[in-house]
Amino acid sequence: MAEQSTAEDAPTTDSPTVLVLRRETHGMPIAEYVAELRERLPDHEVRLARTPEEERERIADADIVTGMSIDEALLDHAENLRLFACAYAGTGHLPLDALESRGVAVTNASGVHGANVGEYVIGAILTFTRGFLRARRQQSRREWRHFQAEELQGSTVTVVGMGAIGRAVVERLRGFGVETIGVRHSPQKGGPTDEVFGFDDLHDALARTDYLALTCPLTDETRGLLDAAAFDTLPPDAVLVNVARGRVVETDALVSALRGNGIRGAALDVTDPEPLPEDHPLWNFENVLVTPHNAGHTPEYYARLADIVAENVRRISESGGEAELENRVV
């Protein structure tokens, strides 16, 4: 059946057309993202593809496409595509070589998650510092029994990854009276932490760490970064908070460290495998907090993403050709 046109879908100018793919994230309707883009781009045609067939049809004349992912099969239908604006900060799931070979620029959602993921990390650290996991277990048993807690002040927090999320974590740690260590691929670039190490010096940082926050992307360099040797270096009272990717940590090594009291505990928003199977041992540790990869959820997600994408659409419109794009990765 042919699609009926509406005033909402009608183009208003010769400006680049924007197509939003149908996949949503964090349980938020993708139509909300479309509304945010239309509010910011009143002179552009912003269309939503609600089905696979609509995606294939509408991408043919779209200049700019935005969504969680795109594959080569869908790319084959694109004739005018100039930019794919990924709605995730990570782009490892995208066919980057295919996009680049077609001359399609790629941007990501870096910066969208800073506030919410930063708050998650701080909350996880305080959960272990003040013993909230134990308190919740005692409450479930209606057990009034005193226990000793720790104090965050005077601790050393190591943040692996100095991107938008890592910087947001460090910013939110100010005022807690902690020492901070940053670990990044290019330590010469410095960072907001008291000290900055490269990956070659990771163990020097781990040896001094009380709380370890992983906020880095998954790359060849970071895959399996926390292996058995790394857990051996971490002090036994250290706490791991992983909001990066599950495969940054070797799961078997993590389980062994927990079983052998090699670390005090872990807060895991990401796991390997993911989702975590029902019979996985990580579910059963009393000193492990597992959340279902939702540290990135925020009601402001689509609004912040639309700010980035709309600005890049305007830059493309105004340049009439090649433009300096925010968050460009290809």
Disulfide bonds with the S-S distance in Angstrom:
none
